[in-house]
Amino acid sequence: MTGIHEKRAILESQITELKNQSTLSMNQERTSMPNLHRLTLKLVKS
């Protein structure tokens, strides 16, 4: 029984790690989007 529980714990930690990584990358995309928008505005104005 302990083997199954250990495997499940490992899987759960891997899943949470993946979730954290995906939210991090999503946050990075969100922050880079306004920067991109600002750059485009500068290009249009010049």
KOLROBA-95988 format. One record per atom (N, C-alpha, C, O): atom name; residue in three letters; x, y, z. Coordinates in pm, 1 decimal. Layout:
N
CA / ALA / X / Y / Z
...
***
This chain:
46
N / MET / 82.5 / -122.0 / 0.0
CA / MET / 0.0 / 0.0 / 0.0
C / MET / 85.8 / 126.9 / 0.0
O / MET / 52.5 / 225.4 / -66.0
N / THR / 196.4 / 123.4 / 74.6
CA / THR / 278.6 / 244.0 / 83.8
C / THR / 335.6 / 281.4 / -52.6
O / THR / 351.3 / 399.7 / -82.8
N / GLY / 366.7 / 181.7 / -135.2
CA / GLY / 421.9 / 208.5 / -267.0
C / GLY / 328.5 / 294.5 / -351.0
O / GLY / 371.8 / 389.0 / -416.9
N / ILE / 200.5 / 260.7 / -348.0
CA / ILE / 100.4 / 335.8 / -424.8
C / ILE / 92.7 / 479.3 / -373.5
O / ILE / 88.2 / 574.1 / -451.9
N / HIS / 91.2 / 494.3 / -240.8
CA / HIS / 82.6 / 628.0 / -182.5
C / HIS / 204.8 / 711.1 / -219.5
O / HIS / 192.7 / 830.2 / -248.1
N / GLU / 323.4 / 648.4 / -219.2
CA / GLU / 445.8 / 719.8 / -254.6
C / GLU / 439.7 / 765.9 / -399.8
O / GLU / 472.6 / 880.1 / -431.8
N / LYS / 397.0 / 675.0 / -486.5
CA / LYS / 385.6 / 709.0 / -628.7
C / LYS / 288.1 / 824.2 / -649.8
O / LYS / 313.6 / 914.5 / -729.5
N / ARG / 176.7 / 820.4 / -578.1
CA / ARG / 76.0 / 926.4 / -590.8
C / ARG / 132.4 / 1060.4 / -542.4
O / ARG / 109.4 / 1164.1 / -604.6
N / ALA / 205.4 / 1057.5 / -432.3
CA / ALA / 265.3 / 1180.0 / -378.4
C / ALA / 363.8 / 1238.6 / -478.6
O / ALA / 366.6 / 1359.9 / -499.7
N / ILE / 444.5 / 1152.8 / -540.4
CA / ILE / 541.1 / 1198.3 / -640.6
C / ILE / 468.9 / 1260.7 / -759.2
O / ILE / 506.0 / 1368.6 / -805.5
N / LEU / 366.4 / 1193.0 / -808.0
CA / LEU / 288.2 / 1244.4 / -920.8
C / LEU / 224.5 / 1378.5 / -887.4
O / LEU / 225.9 / 1471.2 / -968.3
N / GLU / 168.7 / 1387.5 / -767.1
CA / GLU / 103.5 / 1513.1 / -727.3
C / GLU / 202.7 / 1627.8 / -720.8
O / GLU / 171.1 / 1739.4 / -762.2
N / SER / 322.1 / 1601.9 / -669.5
CA / SER / 422.9 / 1707.9 / -661.9
C / SER / 467.4 / 1749.0 / -802.0
O / SER / 493.2 / 1866.7 / -827.1
N / GLN / 476.5 / 1651.5 / -894.0
CA / GLN / 513.3 / 1681.3 / -1032.3
C / GLN / 405.4 / 1766.7 / -1098.7
O / GLN / 436.0 / 1859.7 / -1173.2
N / ILE / 280.0 / 1734.6 / -1071.3
CA / ILE / 168.4 / 1809.0 / -1129.7
C / ILE / 169.4 / 1953.8 / -1079.1
O / ILE / 153.3 / 2047.2 / -1157.6
N / THR / 188.5 / 1972.1 / -947.9
CA / THR / 191.4 / 2108.3 / -893.5
C / THR / 309.1 / 2185.4 / -951.4
O / THR / 296.7 / 2304.8 / -978.9
N / GLU / 423.9 / 2119.1 / -970.7
CA / GLU / 539.8 / 2184.3 / -1030.8
C / GLU / 506.1 / 2232.6 / -1171.4
O / GLU / 537.4 / 2345.9 / -1208.0
N / LEU / 442.7 / 2146.7 / -1249.4
CA / LEU / 403.5 / 2182.7 / -1385.7
C / LEU / 306.7 / 2300.4 / -1386.0
O / LEU / 318.1 / 2391.7 / -1467.8
N / LYS / 211.0 / 2297.0 / -1293.0
CA / LYS / 113.7 / 2406.3 / -1283.1
C / LYS / 184.7 / 2537.2 / -1252.2
O / LYS / 155.1 / 2640.7 / -1311.8
N / ASN / 280.3 / 2531.5 / -1156.9
CA / ASN / 355.3 / 2652.2 / -1120.9
C / ASN / 433.1 / 2704.4 / -1240.2
O / ASN / 436.8 / 2825.2 / -1263.7
N / GLN / 495.7 / 2614.3 / -1316.4
CA / GLN / 573.0 / 2654.3 / -1433.8
C / GLN / 483.4 / 2720.0 / -1538.1
O / GLN / 520.9 / 2820.9 / -1597.9
N / SER / 365.1 / 2663.0 / -1560.0
CA / SER / 275.4 / 2718.1 / -1661.9
C / SER / 221.5 / 2854.3 / -1620.1
O / SER / 207.0 / 2943.2 / -1704.0
N / THR / 191.3 / 2872.1 / -1490.0
CA / THR / 143.2 / 3002.8 / -1444.6
C / THR / 254.8 / 3105.5 / -1454.0
O / THR / 229.7 / 3221.9 / -1485.3
N / LEU / 378.9 / 3062.8 / -1426.8
CA / LEU / 492.7 / 3153.8 / -1439.4
C / LEU / 506.9 / 3202.5 / -1582.2
O / LEU / 522.0 / 3322.2 / -1606.7
N / SER / 501.9 / 3109.8 / -1676.1
CA / SER / 517.2 / 3148.2 / -1816.1
C / SER / 401.9 / 3235.7 / -1862.8
O / SER / 420.9 / 3324.9 / -1945.4
N / MET / 282.0 / 3210.7 / -1810.2
CA / MET / 166.0 / 3293.3 / -1845.1
C / MET / 184.7 / 3434.8 / -1792.3
O / MET / 152.2 / 3532.1 / -1860.5
N / ASN / 237.7 / 3446.2 / -1669.3
CA / ASN / 263.0 / 3578.0 / -1611.0
C / ASN / 367.9 / 3652.8 / -1691.8
O / ASN / 356.1 / 3773.7 / -1712.1
N / GLN / 470.2 / 3582.0 / -1738.0
CA / GLN / 574.9 / 3644.1 / -1819.0
C / GLN / 516.5 / 3695.7 / -1949.6
O / GLN / 552.6 / 3804.1 / -1995.5
N / GLU / 427.5 / 3619.4 / -2008.9
CA / GLU / 362.3 / 3661.7 / -2132.9
C / GLU / 278.6 / 3786.6 / -2107.7
O / GLU / 278.4 / 3878.5 / -2189.6
N / ARG / 208.3 / 3790.6 / -1996.2
CA / ARG / 124.2 / 3905.4 / -1962.4
C / ARG / 208.1 / 4031.2 / -1946.8
O / ARG / 168.4 / 4138.9 / -1991.1
N / THR / 324.9 / 4017.3 / -1883.3
CA / THR / 408.5 / 4135.0 / -1861.0
C / THR / 479.0 / 4178.2 / -1989.3
O / THR / 504.1 / 4297.1 / -2009.1
N / SER / 510.7 / 4084.0 / -2075.1
CA / SER / 580.1 / 4119.5 / -2198.9
C / SER / 484.6 / 4178.8 / -2302.7
O / SER / 527.1 / 4254.3 / -2390.1
N / MET / 356.4 / 4145.2 / -2293.3
CA / MET / 258.4 / 4198.4 / -2389.1
C / MET / 247.5 / 4351.3 / -2383.0
O / MET / 255.9 / 4415.4 / -2487.8
N / PRO / 229.4 / 4412.0 / -2267.1
CA / PRO / 222.9 / 4559.1 / -2261.9
C / PRO / 350.9 / 4622.9 / -2313.7
O / PRO / 346.0 / 4726.1 / -2380.6
N / ASN / 465.3 / 4562.6 / -2283.5
CA / ASN / 592.8 / 4613.9 / -2332.9
C / ASN / 594.1 / 4613.4 / -2484.7
O / ASN / 637.1 / 4709.9 / -2547.9
N / LEU / 546.9 / 4505.0 / -2541.9
CA / LEU / 537.9 / 4493.7 / -2687.7
C / LEU / 446.0 / 4602.2 / -2742.5
O / LEU / 475.6 / 4665.3 / -2843.9
N / HIS / 335.2 / 4622.6 / -2674.4
CA / HIS / 236.4 / 4722.3 / -2717.0
C / HIS / 298.5 / 4862.5 / -2715.3
O / HIS / 276.9 / 4942.1 / -2806.7
N / ARG / 375.8 / 4891.4 / -2610.0
CA / ARG / 441.9 / 5021.4 / -2598.1
C / ARG / 540.6 / 5041.1 / -2711.7
O / ARG / 549.4 / 5148.9 / -2770.6
N / LEU / 614.9 / 4934.9 / -2741.4
CA / LEU / 712.9 / 4942.3 / -2850.4
C / LEU / 644.7 / 4971.0 / -2983.2
O / LEU / 692.9 / 5051.8 / -3062.6
N / THR / 532.9 / 4904.7 / -3006.4
CA / THR / 460.1 / 4925.7 / -3132.9
C / THR / 409.2 / 5068.5 / -3141.1
O / THR / 414.2 / 5130.5 / -3247.3
N / LEU / 359.6 / 5121.5 / -3028.3
CA / LEU / 311.5 / 5259.8 / -3025.7
C / LEU / 424.9 / 5356.2 / -3059.7
O / LEU / 406.0 / 5451.2 / -3135.7
N / LYS / 542.9 / 5331.0 / -3002.7
CA / LYS / 658.8 / 5415.8 / -3030.5
C / LYS / 693.2 / 5412.4 / -3179.0
O / LYS / 723.3 / 5514.9 / -3240.1
N / LEU / 688.1 / 5291.3 / -3235.7
CA / LEU / 719.2 / 5276.3 / -3377.8
C / LEU / 619.6 / 5352.4 / -3463.5
O / LEU / 657.4 / 5417.0 / -3561.2
N / VAL / 492.8 / 5344.8 / -3426.9
CA / VAL / 387.3 / 5411.3 / -3503.4
C / VAL / 404.6 / 5563.9 / -3494.8
O / VAL / 390.1 / 5634.2 / -3594.9
N / LYS / 435.7 / 5614.0 / -3374.6
CA / LYS / 450.1 / 5759.0 / -3354.8
C / LYS / 570.2 / 5816.0 / -3429.7
O / LYS / 563.1 / 5926.9 / -3482.7
N / SER / 679.2 / 5742.0 / -3434.4
CA / SER / 801.4 / 5794.3 / -3495.7
C / SER / 795.8 / 5797.5 / -3647.7
O / SER / 892.0 / 5839.2 / -3712.1
***
